């Protein structure tokens, strides 16, 4: 048995227990991204694309030629690893509430070692579609604008185009 697994598991369990308090205590909006988006599909479709290697890859490929048709690798379970955009983004799934919420430990591969952020996707039914409220905290200073644009273009805009 790998002796590192209990340490890794403890790290991610600590993040699971702390993520709500991190969001509740974040008052410095310069290091927090909050975005909302609306999709004309039910919450289970939005939830599904965020957790499906095939669908997320297809969404990415439909909007961006630079990514491969298998650009996402997602193990859709709590504790499961993911790699997106051909390995540029990596992380672990910390919490899943079916069709309602996903919380991830999230990082860009060129961030300093040990630097992780928390991304939270909250979904709710709105009319015939889905309202997505998103928060991203704990990323390195100076990256808010770049990351905000990335979330909008590579996630929300790409997903909107995919669902059309």
N, C-alpha and C positions, 0 to 999 in steps of 0.2 A: 504494500500500500504506500502511496506517495505521502511522505510526512508533511508536505506543504499544504495538502488539502485542508486539514483542520484550521490552519492559519488563514488561508484564503477564505474558507467558509465563515470564520469568525469575523473577518474584515467586512464581508458583504452582509452578514447578519447585523453587524453594528450599523451599517449604512441604512438597512431596512428600518431599524428602530429609530434612527436619528433623522431620517429624511423629513418627516412631518415637522419636527422641531426646527430643522434648518429653514424650511419654508416659512414657518411662523415667525422666526426671529430675524429674517432677512429684511433689514430696513434700508440698506445702502442699495438704491436702485441702479447705481452705476455697475453693479456686478450681478444684476438680475435681468433676465429677458422674460418678458411676459407678452404672449401673442395669442390671438384668437383667430379662428378660421371656421368657415361654414362649408360643409360638404353636402351635396344633394343625394346622399346615400345614408342608409341607417347606420347606427353606431357599430353594429357587428362588422360591417364592411371596412370602416375606418380602423377599428381595433384589429381586424384581420390583416390588413395590409401592413400595419406597423409590426406585426409578428410573423409575417410570412416571407421567407427567403425569396420564393418565386414571385410573389406579387410586388414586393418592394423593389426587387431587381427589375421587373417589367416596368414599374412606374418610373424608376430612374432612367432606364434605357429609352423609354418613350420620349423623355424630355432632354436627355443629354447623350450625344453620340460617344462621348469620351469614356463612358462606363461600359463594362461588359454586361452581357445578358445574365450573368450570375454574380453581379456585384455585391449582393447581400447574402450573408450567411447568418441565420438567426435560429438559435435553439429556444423555442417559445415556451420556456418554463421558468419559474422563479429560480434564480441562480444560473440560468442559461446564458451562455456567451453569445455575443453578436459582433459581426464585422460588416461595415457598410461602406459603400462607395469604393469597392475594390481594396478594402483594408485601411482606408484613410481614417475611419471612425471605428473605435472598438468599445466594448463595454460588457456589462452584465445586467440582466433583468432583475430588479430588486422586488418589485411588487406587481401583481396582476389581479385586477378585479374585472372579470369578463365583461366586455363591451362598455366598461365605465372608466377604467384607469390603468395606466402603465407607468411605472417608475423605473428609471434606469440609472446606473452608474455609467457615465459617458465620458469619453475622452478622444481627443485628436492624437494620432500616433506621434506627432512631433512635439507634443507638450513635454515639459520636464517629467522625468520619472516620478511616479507616485502621485501625480496631479490628476485628480478625478473631479468631475462635476456631476450634478444630479439633474436629470431631465424628467419632467412629470407631464404626462398627457392625460387630461381629464375630458371625458366624452359625455355628452348628454343629448337626448333626443330633442330636436327643435323642429316642429312641424313635421315634414316628411324627410328631414335630413338630420345632420349631426352638427352640433356645436362642439368645437374642440377648444379647450382652454389649456394653454401650455405655459410652463415655467421652467427656466433653466438657471441654475445657481451654481456658484463655486468654480467658475471658469477663471483662467488667468486674466488679470487686469489688462485693459487695452484691447480686448477682443470682442467687446459687446457689439459693436457695429458690424464687424465681419461675420460673427456668428449669427446675428439677427438676420442679416441678408441671406446667409446660408440656409437657415431654417425656412425662411419664406420661399426661396427659390427651389431648394433641393427636397423639401418636404411638402409644404402646403401647395405651392404652385404645381409641382410635379404630380401630387396626388389628385388635385383638381383635374388636371389634364388626363390622367389615367382613368378617372371615373366617368369622363364624358363619353 
